[in-house]
Amino acid sequence: MTLKGGLGPALLPETLHDKPPDSLVATIYYGRPGTPMPPWKQFMSEAEASWIVQELMTGFPELRK
């Protein structure tokens, strides 16, 4: 998993740095209607979605090397 995009935009720290974290959390949690991004709220809490955003914005450990 390279996080460089495919059906959606790249999810790398340099492409997310200007995005509001709350907006990214909402995208994960509620999805984006009319796009391939599904809502994940049935599988995780908002706190877990927030953790994912934090990790994406700082770079997962394997990407920090």
PQR file of N, CA, C, O and H, with PARSE charges and radii, in Angstrom:
ATOM      1  N   MET A   1       0.841  -1.155   0.000 -0.4000 1.5000
ATOM      2  CA  MET A   1       0.000   0.000   0.000 -0.0000 2.0000
ATOM      3  C   MET A   1       0.902   1.239   0.000  0.5500 1.7000
ATOM      4  O   MET A   1       1.630   1.490   0.960 -0.5500 1.4000
ATOM      5  N   THR A   2       0.842   1.995  -1.077 -0.4000 1.5000
ATOM      6  CA  THR A   2       1.734   3.144  -1.213 -0.0000 2.0000
ATOM      7  C   THR A   2       1.079   4.473  -0.852  0.5500 1.7000
ATOM      8  O   THR A   2       1.774   5.475  -0.686 -0.5500 1.4000
ATOM      9  H   THR A   2       0.251   1.791  -1.857  0.4000 1.0000
ATOM     10  N   LEU A   3      -0.246   4.496  -0.728 -0.4000 1.5000
ATOM     11  CA  LEU A   3      -1.009   5.706  -0.392 -0.0000 2.0000
ATOM     12  C   LEU A   3      -0.862   6.797  -1.447  0.5500 1.7000
ATOM     13  O   LEU A   3      -1.125   7.967  -1.169 -0.5500 1.4000
ATOM     14  H   LEU A   3      -0.811   3.682  -0.863  0.4000 1.0000
ATOM     15  N   LYS A   4      -0.440   6.419  -2.668 -0.4000 1.5000
ATOM     16  CA  LYS A   4      -0.222   7.391  -3.739 -0.0000 2.0000
ATOM     17  C   LYS A   4      -1.461   7.642  -4.587  0.5500 1.7000
ATOM     18  O   LYS A   4      -1.386   8.330  -5.604 -0.5500 1.4000
ATOM     19  H   LYS A   4      -0.226   5.469  -2.894  0.4000 1.0000
ATOM     20  N   GLY A   5      -2.585   7.097  -4.182 -0.4000 1.5000
ATOM     21  CA  GLY A   5      -3.827   7.333  -4.923 -0.0000 2.0000
ATOM     22  C   GLY A   5      -4.140   6.189  -5.870  0.5500 1.7000
ATOM     23  O   GLY A   5      -3.309   5.313  -6.109 -0.5500 1.4000
ATOM     24  H   GLY A   5      -2.645   6.537  -3.356  0.4000 1.0000
ATOM     25  N   GLY A   6      -5.298   6.212  -6.379 -0.4000 1.5000
ATOM     26  CA  GLY A   6      -5.799   5.195  -7.294 -0.0000 2.0000
ATOM     27  C   GLY A   6      -7.145   5.701  -7.739  0.5500 1.7000
ATOM     28  O   GLY A   6      -7.250   6.455  -8.707 -0.5500 1.4000
ATOM     29  H   GLY A   6      -5.972   6.924  -6.184  0.4000 1.0000
ATOM     30  N   LEU A   7      -8.179   5.286  -7.031 -0.4000 1.5000
ATOM     31  CA  LEU A   7      -9.514   5.831  -7.283 -0.0000 2.0000
ATOM     32  C   LEU A   7      -9.673   7.219  -6.673  0.5500 1.7000
ATOM     33  O   LEU A   7     -10.553   7.980  -7.075 -0.5500 1.4000
ATOM     34  H   LEU A   7      -8.094   4.674  -6.244  0.4000 1.0000
ATOM     35  N   GLY A   8      -8.836   7.543  -5.718 -0.4000 1.5000
ATOM     36  CA  GLY A   8      -8.910   8.836  -5.032 -0.0000 2.0000
ATOM     37  C   GLY A   8      -7.554   9.507  -5.013  0.5500 1.7000
ATOM     38  O   GLY A   8      -6.610   9.017  -5.634 -0.5500 1.4000
ATOM     39  H   GLY A   8      -8.121   6.925  -5.391  0.4000 1.0000
ATOM     40  N   PRO A   9      -7.444  10.622  -4.307 -0.5600 1.5000
ATOM     41  CA  PRO A   9      -6.174  11.346  -4.234  0.2800 2.0000
ATOM     42  C   PRO A   9      -5.154  10.625  -3.361  0.5500 1.7000
ATOM     43  O   PRO A   9      -5.497   9.735  -2.582 -0.5500 1.4000
ATOM     44  N   ALA A  10      -3.911  11.021  -3.505 -0.4000 1.5000
ATOM     45  CA  ALA A  10      -2.839  10.481  -2.672 -0.0000 2.0000
ATOM     46  C   ALA A  10      -3.099  10.838  -1.207  0.5500 1.7000
ATOM     47  O   ALA A  10      -3.638  11.902  -0.903 -0.5500 1.4000
ATOM     48  H   ALA A  10      -3.632  11.744  -4.137  0.4000 1.0000
ATOM     49  N   LEU A  11      -2.713   9.944  -0.314 -0.4000 1.5000
ATOM     50  CA  LEU A  11      -2.921  10.139   1.125 -0.0000 2.0000
ATOM     51  C   LEU A  11      -1.581  10.278   1.844  0.5500 1.7000
ATOM     52  O   LEU A  11      -1.346   9.656   2.879 -0.5500 1.4000
ATOM     53  H   LEU A  11      -2.276   9.079  -0.561  0.4000 1.0000
ATOM     54  N   LEU A  12      -0.728  11.092   1.281 -0.4000 1.5000
ATOM     55  CA  LEU A  12       0.599  11.315   1.842 -0.0000 2.0000
ATOM     56  C   LEU A  12       0.619  12.624   2.638  0.5500 1.7000
ATOM     57  O   LEU A  12      -0.164  13.528   2.349 -0.5500 1.4000
ATOM     58  H   LEU A  12      -0.919  11.597   0.439  0.4000 1.0000
ATOM     59  N   PRO A  13       1.504  12.738   3.638 -0.5600 1.5000
ATOM     60  CA  PRO A  13       1.547  13.958   4.451  0.2800 2.0000
ATOM     61  C   PRO A  13       1.637  15.234   3.608  0.5500 1.7000
ATOM     62  O   PRO A  13       0.985  16.230   3.923 -0.5500 1.4000
ATOM     63  N   GLU A  14       2.428  15.210   2.557 -0.4000 1.5000
ATOM     64  CA  GLU A  14       2.598  16.425   1.753 -0.0000 2.0000
ATOM     65  C   GLU A  14       1.347  16.797   0.950  0.5500 1.7000
ATOM     66  O   GLU A  14       1.192  17.953   0.559 -0.5500 1.4000
ATOM     67  H   GLU A  14       2.958  14.401   2.301  0.4000 1.0000
ATOM     68  N   THR A  15       0.465  15.845   0.703 -0.4000 1.5000
ATOM     69  CA  THR A  15      -0.772  16.164  -0.014 -0.0000 2.0000
ATOM     70  C   THR A  15      -1.919  16.469   0.950  0.5500 1.7000
ATOM     71  O   THR A  15      -2.947  17.006   0.538 -0.5500 1.4000
ATOM     72  H   THR A  15       0.591  14.905   1.021  0.4000 1.0000
ATOM     73  N   LEU A  16      -1.751  16.133   2.216 -0.4000 1.5000
ATOM     74  CA  LEU A  16      -2.802  16.365   3.211 -0.0000 2.0000
ATOM     75  C   LEU A  16      -2.538  17.559   4.113  0.5500 1.7000
ATOM     76  O   LEU A  16      -3.430  17.977   4.851 -0.5500 1.4000
ATOM     77  H   LEU A  16      -0.916  15.696   2.551  0.4000 1.0000
ATOM     78  N   HIS A  17      -1.341  18.114   4.071 -0.4000 1.5000
ATOM     79  CA  HIS A  17      -0.946  19.139   5.050 -0.0000 2.0000
ATOM     80  C   HIS A  17      -1.863  20.357   5.087  0.5500 1.7000
ATOM     81  O   HIS A  17      -1.991  20.990   6.135 -0.5500 1.4000
ATOM     82  H   HIS A  17      -0.616  17.773   3.471  0.4000 1.0000
ATOM     83  N   ASP A  18      -2.501  20.698   3.975 -0.4000 1.5000
ATOM     84  CA  ASP A  18      -3.365  21.887   3.956 -0.0000 2.0000
ATOM     85  C   ASP A  18      -4.849  21.551   4.126  0.5500 1.7000
ATOM     86  O   ASP A  18      -5.702  22.431   4.006 -0.5500 1.4000
ATOM     87  H   ASP A  18      -2.397  20.184   3.124  0.4000 1.0000
ATOM     88  N   LYS A  19      -5.156  20.294   4.403 -0.4000 1.5000
ATOM     89  CA  LYS A  19      -6.542  19.857   4.586 -0.0000 2.0000
ATOM     90  C   LYS A  19      -6.914  19.922   6.067  0.5500 1.7000
ATOM     91  O   LYS A  19      -6.116  19.522   6.915 -0.5500 1.4000
ATOM     92  H   LYS A  19      -4.464  19.580   4.501  0.4000 1.0000
ATOM     93  N   PRO A  20      -8.108  20.417   6.393 -0.5600 1.5000
ATOM     94  CA  PRO A  20      -8.531  20.428   7.803  0.2800 2.0000
ATOM     95  C   PRO A  20      -8.729  18.996   8.316  0.5500 1.7000
ATOM     96  O   PRO A  20      -9.466  18.223   7.704 -0.5500 1.4000
ATOM     97  N   PRO A  21      -8.087  18.637   9.418 -0.5600 1.5000
ATOM     98  CA  PRO A  21      -8.229  17.276   9.951  0.2800 2.0000
ATOM     99  C   PRO A  21      -9.683  16.870  10.187  0.5500 1.7000
ATOM    100  O   PRO A  21     -10.046  15.722   9.928 -0.5500 1.4000
ATOM    101  N   ASP A  22     -10.520  17.784  10.670 -0.4000 1.5000
ATOM    102  CA  ASP A  22     -11.926  17.438  10.917 -0.0000 2.0000
ATOM    103  C   ASP A  22     -12.638  17.031   9.628  0.5500 1.7000
ATOM    104  O   ASP A  22     -13.495  16.147   9.636 -0.5500 1.4000
ATOM    105  H   ASP A  22     -10.226  18.716  10.881  0.4000 1.0000
ATOM    106  N   SER A  23     -12.282  17.674   8.536 -0.4000 1.5000
ATOM    107  CA  SER A  23     -12.875  17.341   7.240 -0.0000 2.0000
ATOM    108  C   SER A  23     -12.442  15.947   6.789  0.5500 1.7000
ATOM    109  O   SER A  23     -13.243  15.190   6.240 -0.5500 1.4000
ATOM    110  H   SER A  23     -11.586  18.392   8.529  0.4000 1.0000
ATOM    111  N   LEU A  24     -11.179  15.614   7.021 -0.4000 1.5000
ATOM    112  CA  LEU A  24     -10.682  14.289   6.660 -0.0000 2.0000
ATOM    113  C   LEU A  24     -11.343  13.202   7.506  0.5500 1.7000
ATOM    114  O   LEU A  24     -11.684  12.134   6.998 -0.5500 1.4000
ATOM    115  H   LEU A  24     -10.528  16.229   7.467  0.4000 1.0000
ATOM    116  N   VAL A  25     -11.523  13.481   8.792 -0.4000 1.5000
ATOM    117  CA  VAL A  25     -12.210  12.532   9.680 -0.0000 2.0000
ATOM    118  C   VAL A  25     -13.633  12.303   9.167  0.5500 1.7000
ATOM    119  O   VAL A  25     -14.097  11.165   9.102 -0.5500 1.4000
ATOM    120  H   VAL A  25     -11.246  14.349   9.204  0.4000 1.0000
ATOM    121  N   ALA A  26     -14.316  13.378   8.807 -0.4000 1.5000
ATOM    122  CA  ALA A  26     -15.689  13.256   8.299 -0.0000 2.0000
ATOM    123  C   ALA A  26     -15.729  12.452   7.005  0.5500 1.7000
ATOM    124  O   ALA A  26     -16.656  11.670   6.791 -0.5500 1.4000
ATOM    125  H   ALA A  26     -13.938  14.303   8.860  0.4000 1.0000
ATOM    126  N   THR A  27     -14.741  12.634   6.149 -0.4000 1.5000
ATOM    127  CA  THR A  27     -14.694  11.873   4.904 -0.0000 2.0000
ATOM    128  C   THR A  27     -14.562  10.382   5.183  0.5500 1.7000
ATOM    129  O   THR A  27     -15.238   9.571   4.550 -0.5500 1.4000
ATOM    130  H   THR A  27     -13.989  13.269   6.323  0.4000 1.0000
ATOM    131  N   ILE A  28     -13.704  10.018   6.117 -0.4000 1.5000
ATOM    132  CA  ILE A  28     -13.549   8.607   6.473 -0.0000 2.0000
ATOM    133  C   ILE A  28     -14.831   8.084   7.108  0.5500 1.7000
ATOM    134  O   ILE A  28     -15.333   7.023   6.737 -0.5500 1.4000
ATOM    135  H   ILE A  28     -13.155  10.677   6.632  0.4000 1.0000
ATOM    136  N   TYR A  29     -15.347   8.827   8.053 -0.4000 1.5000
ATOM    137  CA  TYR A  29     -16.485   8.355   8.841 -0.0000 2.0000
ATOM    138  C   TYR A  29     -17.783   8.296   8.037  0.5500 1.7000
ATOM    139  O   TYR A  29     -18.534   7.326   8.137 -0.5500 1.4000
ATOM    140  H   TYR A  29     -14.940   9.689   8.354  0.4000 1.0000
ATOM    141  N   TYR A  30     -18.046   9.334   7.240 -0.4000 1.5000
ATOM    142  CA  TYR A  30     -19.318   9.417   6.511 -0.0000 2.0000
ATOM    143  C   TYR A  30     -19.206   9.085   5.020  0.5500 1.7000
ATOM    144  O   TYR A  30     -20.224   8.941   4.344 -0.5500 1.4000
ATOM    145  H   TYR A  30     -17.436  10.122   7.158  0.4000 1.0000
ATOM    146  N   GLY A  31     -17.981   8.963   4.504 -0.4000 1.5000
ATOM    147  CA  GLY A  31     -17.808   8.697   3.085 -0.0000 2.0000
ATOM    148  C   GLY A  31     -18.059   9.939   2.248  0.5500 1.7000
ATOM    149  O   GLY A  31     -18.270  11.031   2.776 -0.5500 1.4000
ATOM    150  H   GLY A  31     -17.154   9.079   5.054  0.4000 1.0000
ATOM    151  N   ARG A  32     -18.032   9.755   0.937 -0.4000 1.5000
ATOM    152  CA  ARG A  32     -18.320  10.834  -0.006 -0.0000 2.0000
ATOM    153  C   ARG A  32     -19.339  10.313  -1.003  0.5500 1.7000
ATOM    154  O   ARG A  32     -18.990   9.560  -1.912 -0.5500 1.4000
ATOM    155  H   ARG A  32     -17.860   8.868   0.508  0.4000 1.0000
ATOM    156  N   PRO A  33     -20.591  10.705  -0.842 -0.5600 1.5000
ATOM    157  CA  PRO A  33     -21.631  10.251  -1.774  0.2800 2.0000
ATOM    158  C   PRO A  33     -21.265  10.587  -3.221  0.5500 1.7000
ATOM    159  O   PRO A  33     -20.736  11.660  -3.511 -0.5500 1.4000
ATOM    160  N   GLY A  34     -21.556   9.653  -4.115 -0.4000 1.5000
ATOM    161  CA  GLY A  34     -21.267   9.854  -5.530 -0.0000 2.0000
ATOM    162  C   GLY A  34     -19.841   9.547  -5.923  0.5500 1.7000
ATOM    163  O   GLY A  34     -19.450   9.746  -7.073 -0.5500 1.4000
ATOM    164  H   GLY A  34     -21.986   8.781  -3.880  0.4000 1.0000
ATOM    165  N   THR A  35     -19.048   9.053  -4.952 -0.4000 1.5000
ATOM    166  CA  THR A  35     -17.657   8.672  -5.227 -0.0000 2.0000
ATOM    167  C   THR A  35     -17.451   7.248  -4.718  0.5500 1.7000
ATOM    168  O   THR A  35     -18.322   6.697  -4.045 -0.5500 1.4000
ATOM    169  H   THR A  35     -19.366   8.892  -4.018  0.4000 1.0000
ATOM    170  N   PRO A  36     -16.295   6.646  -5.038 -0.5600 1.5000
ATOM    171  CA  PRO A  36     -16.019   5.303  -4.512  0.2800 2.0000
ATOM    172  C   PRO A  36     -15.730   5.254  -3.007  0.5500 1.7000
ATOM    173  O   PRO A  36     -15.564   4.168  -2.452 -0.5500 1.4000
ATOM    174  N   MET A  37     -15.666   6.427  -2.331 -0.4000 1.5000
ATOM    175  CA  MET A  37     -15.342   6.451  -0.895 -0.0000 2.0000
ATOM    176  C   MET A  37     -16.576   6.115  -0.071  0.5500 1.7000
ATOM    177  O   MET A  37     -17.501   6.922   0.017 -0.5500 1.4000
ATOM    178  H   MET A  37     -15.801   7.309  -2.782  0.4000 1.0000
ATOM    179  N   PRO A  38     -16.597   4.914   0.539 -0.5600 1.5000
ATOM    180  CA  PRO A  38     -17.758   4.521   1.353  0.2800 2.0000
ATOM    181  C   PRO A  38     -17.659   5.076   2.775  0.5500 1.7000
ATOM    182  O   PRO A  38     -16.576   5.458   3.219 -0.5500 1.4000
ATOM    183  N   PRO A  39     -18.772   5.119   3.479 -0.5600 1.5000
ATOM    184  CA  PRO A  39     -18.701   5.483   4.899  0.2800 2.0000
ATOM    185  C   PRO A  39     -18.164   4.304   5.708  0.5500 1.7000
ATOM    186  O   PRO A  39     -18.486   3.149   5.431 -0.5500 1.4000
ATOM    187  N   TRP A  40     -17.351   4.607   6.698 -0.4000 1.5000
ATOM    188  CA  TRP A  40     -16.765   3.569   7.551 -0.0000 2.0000
ATOM    189  C   TRP A  40     -17.338   3.588   8.956  0.5500 1.7000
ATOM    190  O   TRP A  40     -16.844   2.876   9.830 -0.5500 1.4000
ATOM    191  H   TRP A  40     -17.089   5.545   6.923  0.4000 1.0000
ATOM    192  N   LYS A  41     -18.387   4.401   9.196 -0.4000 1.5000
ATOM    193  CA  LYS A  41     -18.900   4.567  10.556 -0.0000 2.0000
ATOM    194  C   LYS A  41     -19.447   3.287  11.172  0.5500 1.7000
ATOM    195  O   LYS A  41     -19.512   3.181  12.396 -0.5500 1.4000
ATOM    196  H   LYS A  41     -18.788   4.979   8.486  0.4000 1.0000
ATOM    197  N   GLN A  42     -19.836   2.326  10.369 -0.4000 1.5000
ATOM    198  CA  GLN A  42     -20.327   1.074  10.943 -0.0000 2.0000
ATOM    199  C   GLN A  42     -19.192   0.160  11.410  0.5500 1.7000
ATOM    200  O   GLN A  42     -19.427  -0.846  12.080 -0.5500 1.4000
ATOM    201  H   GLN A  42     -19.784   2.412   9.374  0.4000 1.0000
ATOM    202  N   PHE A  43     -17.968   0.522  11.048 -0.4000 1.5000
ATOM    203  CA  PHE A  43     -16.820  -0.315  11.391 -0.0000 2.0000
ATOM    204  C   PHE A  43     -15.877   0.306  12.409  0.5500 1.7000
ATOM    205  O   PHE A  43     -15.032  -0.391  12.971 -0.5500 1.4000
ATOM    206  H   PHE A  43     -17.778   1.339  10.504  0.4000 1.0000
ATOM    207  N   MET A  44     -16.008   1.622  12.658 -0.4000 1.5000
ATOM    208  CA  MET A  44     -15.075   2.300  13.558 -0.0000 2.0000
ATOM    209  C   MET A  44     -15.744   3.491  14.222  0.5500 1.7000
ATOM    210  O   MET A  44     -16.803   3.956  13.800 -0.5500 1.4000
ATOM    211  H   MET A  44     -16.695   2.189  12.201  0.4000 1.0000
ATOM    212  N   SER A  45     -15.102   3.962  15.259 -0.4000 1.5000
ATOM    213  CA  SER A  45     -15.578   5.163  15.950 -0.0000 2.0000
ATOM    214  C   SER A  45     -14.960   6.401  15.296  0.5500 1.7000
ATOM    215  O   SER A  45     -14.024   6.296  14.503 -0.5500 1.4000
ATOM    216  H   SER A  45     -14.242   3.585  15.602  0.4000 1.0000
ATOM    217  N   GLU A  46     -15.496   7.571  15.641 -0.4000 1.5000
ATOM    218  CA  GLU A  46     -14.891   8.808  15.143 -0.0000 2.0000
ATOM    219  C   GLU A  46     -13.475   8.965  15.693  0.5500 1.7000
ATOM    220  O   GLU A  46     -12.606   9.516  15.017 -0.5500 1.4000
ATOM    221  H   GLU A  46     -16.256   7.657  16.285  0.4000 1.0000
ATOM    222  N   ALA A  47     -13.238   8.484  16.912 -0.4000 1.5000
ATOM    223  CA  ALA A  47     -11.887   8.552  17.491 -0.0000 2.0000
ATOM    224  C   ALA A  47     -10.910   7.722  16.660  0.5500 1.7000
ATOM    225  O   ALA A  47      -9.771   8.136  16.445 -0.5500 1.4000
ATOM    226  H   ALA A  47     -13.944   8.037  17.461  0.4000 1.0000
ATOM    227  N   GLU A  48     -11.346   6.568  16.199 -0.4000 1.5000
ATOM    228  CA  GLU A  48     -10.477   5.735  15.351 -0.0000 2.0000
ATOM    229  C   GLU A  48     -10.227   6.400  14.001  0.5500 1.7000
ATOM    230  O   GLU A  48      -9.115   6.347  13.476 -0.5500 1.4000
ATOM    231  H   GLU A  48     -12.271   6.231  16.374  0.4000 1.0000
ATOM    232  N   ALA A  49     -11.259   7.024  13.442 -0.4000 1.5000
ATOM    233  CA  ALA A  49     -11.079   7.764  12.185 -0.0000 2.0000
ATOM    234  C   ALA A  49     -10.107   8.915  12.398  0.5500 1.7000
ATOM    235  O   ALA A  49      -9.288   9.204  11.525 -0.5500 1.4000
ATOM    236  H   ALA A  49     -12.163   7.067  13.869  0.4000 1.0000
ATOM    237  N   SER A  50     -10.189   9.570  13.544 -0.4000 1.5000
ATOM    238  CA  SER A  50      -9.274  10.658  13.868 -0.0000 2.0000
ATOM    239  C   SER A  50      -7.838  10.145  13.977  0.5500 1.7000
ATOM    240  O   SER A  50      -6.907  10.810  13.522 -0.5500 1.4000
ATOM    241  H   SER A  50     -10.854   9.335  14.253  0.4000 1.0000
ATOM    242  N   TRP A  51      -7.655   8.981  14.569 -0.4000 1.5000
ATOM    243  CA  TRP A  51      -6.313   8.384  14.666 -0.0000 2.0000
ATOM    244  C   TRP A  51      -5.749   8.110  13.277  0.5500 1.7000
ATOM    245  O   TRP A  51      -4.572   8.364  13.021 -0.5500 1.4000
ATOM    246  H   TRP A  51      -8.411   8.441  14.938  0.4000 1.0000
ATOM    247  N   ILE A  52      -6.584   7.594  12.384 -0.4000 1.5000
ATOM    248  CA  ILE A  52      -6.137   7.322  11.010 -0.0000 2.0000
ATOM    249  C   ILE A  52      -5.670   8.626  10.358  0.5500 1.7000
ATOM    250  O   ILE A  52      -4.612   8.661   9.729 -0.5500 1.4000
ATOM    251  H   ILE A  52      -7.540   7.388  12.593  0.4000 1.0000
ATOM    252  N   VAL A  53      -6.449   9.688  10.506 -0.4000 1.5000
ATOM    253  CA  VAL A  53      -6.076  10.982   9.920 -0.0000 2.0000
ATOM    254  C   VAL A  53      -4.748  11.454  10.498  0.5500 1.7000
ATOM    255  O   VAL A  53      -3.877  11.910   9.757 -0.5500 1.4000
ATOM    256  H   VAL A  53      -7.308   9.660  11.017  0.4000 1.0000
ATOM    257  N   GLN A  54      -4.587  11.349  11.804 -0.4000 1.5000
ATOM    258  CA  GLN A  54      -3.329  11.762  12.440 -0.0000 2.0000
ATOM    259  C   GLN A  54      -2.153  10.984  11.851  0.5500 1.7000
ATOM    260  O   GLN A  54      -1.117  11.569  11.535 -0.5500 1.4000
ATOM    261  H   GLN A  54      -5.294  10.978  12.406  0.4000 1.0000
ATOM    262  N   GLU A  55      -2.309   9.693  11.705 -0.4000 1.5000
ATOM    263  CA  GLU A  55      -1.232   8.871  11.148 -0.0000 2.0000
ATOM    264  C   GLU A  55      -0.965   9.217   9.686  0.5500 1.7000
ATOM    265  O   GLU A  55       0.191   9.270   9.267 -0.5500 1.4000
ATOM    266  H   GLU A  55      -3.151   9.218  11.961  0.4000 1.0000
ATOM    267  N   LEU A  56      -2.018   9.452   8.909 -0.4000 1.5000
ATOM    268  CA  LEU A  56      -1.827   9.814   7.505 -0.0000 2.0000
ATOM    269  C   LEU A  56      -1.107  11.157   7.382  0.5500 1.7000
ATOM    270  O   LEU A  56      -0.264  11.335   6.504 -0.5500 1.4000
ATOM    271  H   LEU A  56      -2.957   9.409   9.249  0.4000 1.0000
ATOM    272  N   MET A  57      -1.440  12.095   8.259 -0.4000 1.5000
ATOM    273  CA  MET A  57      -0.841  13.424   8.170 -0.0000 2.0000
ATOM    274  C   MET A  57       0.620  13.447   8.622  0.5500 1.7000
ATOM    275  O   MET A  57       1.379  14.329   8.218 -0.5500 1.4000
ATOM    276  H   MET A  57      -2.125  11.950   8.973  0.4000 1.0000
ATOM    277  N   THR A  58       1.013  12.500   9.445 -0.4000 1.5000
ATOM    278  CA  THR A  58       2.408  12.449   9.897 -0.0000 2.0000
ATOM    279  C   THR A  58       3.205  11.385   9.156  0.5500 1.7000
ATOM    280  O   THR A  58       4.435  11.386   9.211 -0.5500 1.4000
ATOM    281  H   THR A  58       0.397  11.784   9.774  0.4000 1.0000
ATOM    282  N   GLY A  59       2.531  10.489   8.471 -0.4000 1.5000
ATOM    283  CA  GLY A  59       3.198   9.412   7.752 -0.0000 2.0000
ATOM    284  C   GLY A  59       3.270   8.173   8.613  0.5500 1.7000
ATOM    285  O   GLY A  59       3.895   8.186   9.674 -0.5500 1.4000
ATOM    286  H   GLY A  59       1.532  10.489   8.426  0.4000 1.0000
ATOM    287  N   PHE A  60       2.636   7.099   8.168 -0.4000 1.5000
ATOM    288  CA  PHE A  60       2.700   5.848   8.903 -0.0000 2.0000
ATOM    289  C   PHE A  60       4.157   5.455   9.088  0.5500 1.7000
ATOM    290  O   PHE A  60       4.993   5.819   8.261 -0.5500 1.4000
ATOM    291  H   PHE A  60       2.128   7.088   7.307  0.4000 1.0000
ATOM    292  N   PRO A  61       4.489   4.724  10.148 -0.5600 1.5000
ATOM    293  CA  PRO A  61       5.895   4.404  10.432  0.2800 2.0000
ATOM    294  C   PRO A  61       6.669   3.870   9.236  0.5500 1.7000
ATOM    295  O   PRO A  61       7.819   4.260   9.033 -0.5500 1.4000
ATOM    296  N   GLU A  62       6.076   2.995   8.444 -0.4000 1.5000
ATOM    297  CA  GLU A  62       6.819   2.445   7.310 -0.0000 2.0000
ATOM    298  C   GLU A  62       7.096   3.498   6.244  0.5500 1.7000
ATOM    299  O   GLU A  62       7.983   3.305   5.413 -0.5500 1.4000
ATOM    300  H   GLU A  62       5.142   2.679   8.609  0.4000 1.0000
ATOM    301  N   LEU A  63       6.364   4.600   6.248 -0.4000 1.5000
ATOM    302  CA  LEU A  63       6.610   5.679   5.299 -0.0000 2.0000
ATOM    303  C   LEU A  63       7.596   6.711   5.851  0.5500 1.7000
ATOM    304  O   LEU A  63       8.103   7.550   5.106 -0.5500 1.4000
ATOM    305  H   LEU A  63       5.643   4.757   6.924  0.4000 1.0000
ATOM    306  N   ARG A  64       7.864   6.647   7.148 -0.4000 1.5000
ATOM    307  CA  ARG A  64       8.774   7.620   7.784 -0.0000 2.0000
ATOM    308  C   ARG A  64      10.230   7.247   7.628  0.5500 1.7000
ATOM    309  O   ARG A  64      11.104   8.028   8.004 -0.5500 1.4000
ATOM    310  H   ARG A  64       7.453   5.966   7.753  0.4000 1.0000
ATOM    311  N   LYS A  65      10.516   6.086   7.089 -0.4000 1.5000
ATOM    312  CA  LYS A  65      11.897   5.604   6.951 -0.0000 2.0000
ATOM    313  C   LYS A  65      12.686   6.460   6.004  0.5500 1.7000
ATOM    314  O   LYS A  65      13.866   6.197   5.772 -0.5500 1.4000
ATOM    315  H   LYS A  65       9.806   5.451   6.784  0.4000 1.0000
TER
END
